[in-house]
Amino acid sequence: MFNTTEDLAIYTNGLYKQMRAQYTDLYSDNIALSNNDQNAEVRTILAGTLTPSTVTGWDKDTWAPLRDVNYMLDNVGKVAGDPAVINHYIGVARLLRANFYYKMVKKYGDVPWYSHVMGTSSEDLYKAKDSRAAVVDSLMKDLEFAAANVRPGGDNSYFTKWSALTLLSRIALHEGTFRKYHTELNLQNTAATFLERAASASQEIINNGGFSIAGSSATDYRNLFSSNTLAGNKEVIFLQKNDRDLGVANNTHTVLDWQWALSAELADEFLMKDGTTFTSKVDYKKKAFVDLFKDRDPRLAETIMPPGFSNNVAGTPYITRPDFGDCFRSNSIRVTPLYGVAGN
């Protein structure tokens, strides 16, 4: 199956489905659910009923993407061709493996590290979990290899050096911050290394990636979510294209008044127009909803429906569902529709 670099290109094309838009933020403190999904893990954690039998995300379907990546890496030695091209595709696979494992680390902490395909009778299927530190060290090696070997140019709906550095920076920032403040891990003395790598990776993108902020107005920000294509947008590093003819679509229209709402804590994080923090204002938690948007970063009103928001041609203000009417500070606030995101 793996004989030429074209074989690697075809196989890795199928792996990109692992990087589609995620819904992992649905159960974070940025979003509040309005349904009665009692199986949502955030509910079971709060209720103290989370058990091995109720937790999700540890079945064969969860681990299948890792097997797909490792299968290629186990067989790439059979490929003949330009070593730089081969290393590019190895970098793509290792980038995906790093992304898979960091999602597992964020959810579980210690997890077993597998760098090869396991047979159904392999004793390693029952191995003990590897430590968080060991797993993160391994996935960081994957990220560094990807950043050094994935090509810098090409279609941004495929991985480039810049998307590799972006993921490296995000993971290093999260891990460094997590280690700094979760002192129970006894890893705080290593936090600075990750934070410094996050900064240097980001700086390399800024200096050499050729990206820039697309515009400076609220309308420009809205266009990031309402354009039919972002292929030529200088702000986009990695793009998931939507194409009606190819049947590649999004479902962002379901956000408006559906099952979730952005939290008040998320709204509080938006700065004032002068760059100061909203949370430094006196009695910021007691401000009425109509006062929330005054002198704020204009991106707030593009993210959360301000008073008088309309989603129709006639301009009639949209009225939120009554079950959210009085829950701004205690629970959540409504989200704006995301207009049909062209990429992410």
Disulfide bonds with the S-S distance in Angstrom:
none
